[in-house]
Amino acid sequence: MENVESRVIHEITQLMGKDVLYIAERHKKEFTYPIHNHEVYELNFVENAAGVRRVVGDSNEVIGNYDLVLITGPDLEHVWEQNTCTSDDIHEITIHFDLDLSDSGMFGRNPFNSIRQMMEAARMGLAFPLAAIMKVYNQLNTLIQETDHFYAFIKFLTILYELSCCDGARTLATSSYAKVEEGSDSRRVQKVKNYINKHYREDIRLATLSDIAGMSPSAFSRFFKLHTGRNLTDYIIDQRLGYASRMLVDSTHSISEISYACGFNNLSNFNRIFRKKKGCSPSEFRDTYHKTRIIV
């Protein structure tokens, strides 16, 4: 098991090789975490953060002193925003994990039915009630201290099982985000998003995206905003800033290199947009927080 401390602001981790869990514990004074999504599953616990706004898909809620959310949808965008929170000691534990839930794998067997059903529901984001949080509270806080790979995994499975047996969990993302995934028009939006995510380093033109969607440029602009809640330009900028934020956290590349790698045409433009969107410079963003990272 590897323990690494670095000055970072958020964690978006791709599990490497044969790793099963990625666990990050943070004590901080504020959230500046950019909206994001990822292929791996996530269980995120937050305490002492009353007033923080949690956005998962089309769900937008202000949380209390305890918050526990499971997210298994690879395209489900989510973010915790500072909002009115004034806590001096926000405690956050983020667990990224990857399990084979196919019928042919171990988790396709009967003993794991409740976990598998919970994981399916969590494709829309799943928030747990206070009673469930208290049931696994001590286990979450001791998991970060476990140094044995096997026992860490067993403890985590126990947490998942306990949560899967609790009543009162509720899905978060509904209406518009669910329609984008399920409706016939959703395929147009997803094809455009896939193109943007693949070509964010390049000059992306409205005409190209509207051709992908099979619509006129003006109709597509209205359609995209209706189904995502954001205009196209803002969405592209947010995606580029998301990739830039990840590079600021996860790499040692210079800010100039990150700027050009993420599709910004010059450094001054990148710095101006970053400060406008994030309220700080890229270098300030990079140097804000301490975090402990554990890979199992």
C-alpha positions in Angstrom: 0.0 0.0 0.0 1.3 3.4 -0.9 0.8 6.6 1.1 1.6 9.9 -0.7 1.0 13.4 0.6 0.8 16.3 -1.9 -0.6 19.7 -2.1 -3.7 19.3 -4.2 -7.3 20.4 -4.3 -9.2 17.4 -5.6 -8.9 13.8 -6.6 -9.9 12.2 -9.8 -8.1 8.9 -10.0 -8.0 6.2 -12.6 -7.3 2.9 -10.8 -4.0 1.5 -12.1 -3.2 -2.0 -13.0 -4.7 -4.5 -10.4 -5.6 -1.8 -7.9 -9.1 -2.3 -6.3 -9.6 0.8 -4.2 -8.3 4.4 -4.2 -9.0 6.1 -0.9 -8.4 9.8 -0.2 -9.0 11.6 3.1 -8.9 15.4 3.4 -9.4 18.0 6.1 -10.0 21.4 4.5 -11.8 24.7 4.8 -13.5 24.9 1.5 -14.6 23.1 -1.7 -13.2 24.2 -5.0 -13.7 20.9 -6.7 -14.7 21.2 -10.4 -17.7 19.4 -11.8 -16.6 16.1 -13.3 -17.4 12.5 -14.1 -15.4 9.3 -14.3 -15.5 5.7 -15.3 -14.8 4.3 -11.8 -17.4 4.1 -9.0 -17.3 6.6 -6.2 -18.4 6.6 -2.5 -18.1 10.1 -1.1 -18.5 11.0 2.6 -18.5 14.5 3.9 -19.0 15.8 7.5 -18.9 19.2 9.2 -19.9 20.8 5.9 -23.4 22.1 6.5 -24.4 24.7 3.8 -22.3 23.0 1.0 -24.3 22.6 -2.2 -24.1 19.1 -3.8 -24.9 18.8 -7.5 -25.4 15.3 -9.0 -26.8 15.3 -12.5 -29.9 17.5 -12.3 -30.1 17.2 -8.5 -29.1 20.4 -6.6 -29.2 20.2 -2.8 -27.7 21.9 0.3 -26.4 19.3 2.6 -26.3 19.1 6.4 -23.5 18.1 8.7 -23.3 14.5 7.3 -23.5 13.5 3.6 -22.8 10.1 2.0 -23.3 9.6 -1.7 -22.6 6.6 -4.0 -22.2 7.3 -7.8 -21.8 4.5 -10.3 -22.8 6.3 -13.6 -19.7 6.9 -15.7 -21.4 10.0 -17.4 -23.0 11.4 -14.2 -21.5 14.8 -13.5 -21.2 15.8 -9.9 -19.6 18.4 -7.7 -19.6 19.7 -4.1 -19.6 23.5 -4.0 -18.8 25.7 -1.0 -22.0 27.7 -1.1 -22.8 29.1 2.4 -20.6 26.6 4.4 -18.4 28.4 6.9 -16.8 25.3 8.6 -13.1 25.5 9.4 -12.7 21.7 9.4 -14.5 19.9 6.5 -13.8 16.2 6.6 -14.0 14.3 3.4 -13.3 10.6 2.5 -13.5 9.7 -1.2 -13.3 6.1 -2.3 -12.9 5.2 -5.9 -13.3 1.5 -6.8 -13.9 -0.9 -9.6 -15.9 -4.1 -9.3 -17.0 -6.6 -12.0 -20.8 -6.6 -11.5 -21.4 -8.9 -14.5 -23.5 -12.0 -14.1 -20.4 -14.1 -14.9 -18.3 -12.6 -12.1 -18.2 -13.2 -8.4 -20.5 -10.2 -7.7 -23.1 -11.8 -10.0 -23.7 -14.5 -7.3 -26.6 -14.5 -4.9 -24.8 -13.2 -1.7 -24.1 -9.9 -3.5 -27.7 -9.3 -4.8 -28.4 -6.3 -2.6 -25.0 -4.7 -3.4 -25.6 -5.2 -7.1 -29.1 -3.7 -6.9 -27.7 -0.7 -4.9 -25.0 -0.2 -7.5 -27.5 -0.2 -10.3 -29.7 2.4 -8.5 -26.5 4.5 -7.9 -26.1 5.1 -11.7 -28.3 8.2 -10.9 -26.5 8.9 -7.7 -27.7 7.5 -4.4 -27.8 9.6 -1.1 -28.0 7.7 2.2 -30.1 8.8 5.2 -28.5 9.8 8.5 -29.2 6.4 10.1 -27.3 4.6 7.3 -24.4 7.0 7.6 -24.2 6.4 11.3 -24.2 2.7 10.8 -21.0 2.8 8.7 -19.5 6.0 10.3 -16.8 4.2 12.4 -16.0 1.8 9.5 -15.4 4.7 7.1 -13.1 6.4 9.6 -11.0 3.3 10.3 -10.8 2.2 6.7 -8.3 4.9 5.9 -6.0 3.5 8.6 -6.0 -0.1 7.3 -2.6 -1.2 6.0 -3.4 -4.7 4.8 -4.7 -4.8 1.3 -7.0 -7.8 1.8 -8.6 -6.5 5.0 -9.1 -3.1 3.6 -11.1 -4.6 0.7 -13.1 -6.8 3.1 -13.9 -3.8 5.3 -15.0 -1.8 2.2 -17.2 -4.7 1.0 -18.8 -4.7 4.5 -19.5 -1.0 4.2 -21.2 -1.5 0.8 -23.2 -4.5 2.2 -24.4 -2.5 5.3 -25.5 0.4 3.1 -27.3 -2.0 0.7 -29.4 -3.3 3.6 -30.4 0.1 4.8 -33.8 1.7 4.1 -34.3 5.3 2.9 -31.6 5.7 0.3 -32.8 7.9 -2.5 -31.7 8.5 -6.1 -30.5 12.0 -6.8 -30.4 12.7 -10.6 -33.9 12.6 -12.1 -35.9 14.3 -14.9 -33.7 16.1 -17.4 -30.5 14.1 -16.8 -32.5 10.8 -17.0 -34.2 11.9 -20.2 -30.8 12.8 -21.8 -29.7 9.2 -21.1 -32.9 7.5 -22.1 -34.6 9.5 -24.8 -34.0 9.3 -28.5 -32.5 12.8 -28.6 -30.1 11.8 -25.9 -27.9 10.0 -28.4 -27.4 13.3 -30.2 -26.2 15.0 -27.0 -24.0 12.0 -26.1 -22.4 11.9 -29.5 -21.6 15.6 -29.3 -20.2 15.2 -25.7 -18.1 12.3 -26.8 -16.7 14.4 -29.7 -15.9 17.3 -27.4 -14.2 15.0 -24.9 -12.1 13.5 -27.6 -11.2 16.8 -29.4 -11.1 19.3 -26.5 -7.5 20.1 -27.3 -8.5 21.3 -30.8 -10.5 24.2 -32.2 -14.1 23.0 -31.9 -16.6 24.6 -34.3 -20.4 24.9 -33.9 -20.8 23.8 -37.5 -19.0 20.5 -36.8 -21.1 19.8 -33.7 -24.4 20.6 -35.3 -23.5 18.3 -38.2 -22.8 15.5 -35.7 -26.2 16.1 -34.2 -27.9 16.4 -37.6 -29.3 19.8 -36.9 -28.9 23.4 -38.0 -26.4 25.4 -35.9 -29.0 27.6 -34.4 -31.4 24.7 -33.6 -28.6 22.7 -32.1 -27.5 25.5 -29.8 -31.0 25.8 -28.4 -31.3 22.0 -28.2 -28.0 21.6 -26.4 -28.9 24.2 -23.8 -32.3 22.7 -23.2 -30.9 19.2 -22.6 -27.8 20.2 -20.6 -28.7 23.4 -18.9 -25.6 25.1 -20.3 -24.8 26.9 -23.5 -22.3 25.2 -25.8 -19.4 27.6 -25.3 -19.6 27.3 -21.5 -19.8 23.5 -21.7 -16.6 23.3 -23.8 -14.8 25.7 -21.5 -15.9 23.8 -18.5 -14.7 20.5 -20.0 -11.3 22.1 -20.8 -11.0 23.5 -17.4 -11.9 20.2 -15.9 -9.0 18.5 -17.8 -6.7 21.4 -16.8 -7.7 21.1 -13.2 -6.9 17.3 -13.3 -3.5 18.1 -14.8 -2.8 20.8 -12.2 -3.5 18.2 -9.5 -2.1 15.0 -11.0 1.0 16.2 -13.0 4.0 18.4 -12.7 3.6 20.0 -16.1 4.0 23.8 -16.2 0.9 25.9 -16.3 1.8 27.0 -19.9 2.0 23.3 -21.0 -1.3 22.5 -19.4 -2.9 25.6 -21.0 -2.0 24.4 -24.5 -2.6 20.7 -23.8 -6.2 21.6 -22.8 -7.2 23.6 -25.9 -6.6 27.2 -24.8 -4.9 29.2 -27.5 -2.7 31.3 -25.2 -1.5 31.4 -21.6 -3.0 34.8 -20.8 -6.4 33.7 -22.1 -6.2 30.5 -20.0 -5.3 32.4 -16.8 -8.1 35.0 -17.4 -10.8 32.3 -17.9 -9.5 30.1 -15.1 -9.6 33.0 -12.6 -13.0 34.0 -13.8 -14.4 30.5 -13.4 -12.6 29.4 -10.3 -11.9 32.6 -8.4 -8.2 31.9 -8.2 -5.2 31.5 -10.5 -4.1 28.1 -11.8 -1.0 28.2 -9.5 -3.2 29.1 -6.5 -5.5 26.2 -7.4 -2.6 23.8 -7.5 -1.2 24.9 -4.1 -4.3 25.0 -1.9 -4.7 21.7 0.0 -3.0 18.9 1.6 -4.4 15.4 1.1 -3.5 11.8 2.0 -3.9 9.3 -0.8 -4.0 5.6 -0.4 -4.0 3.0 -3.2 -5.1 -0.6 -2.5 
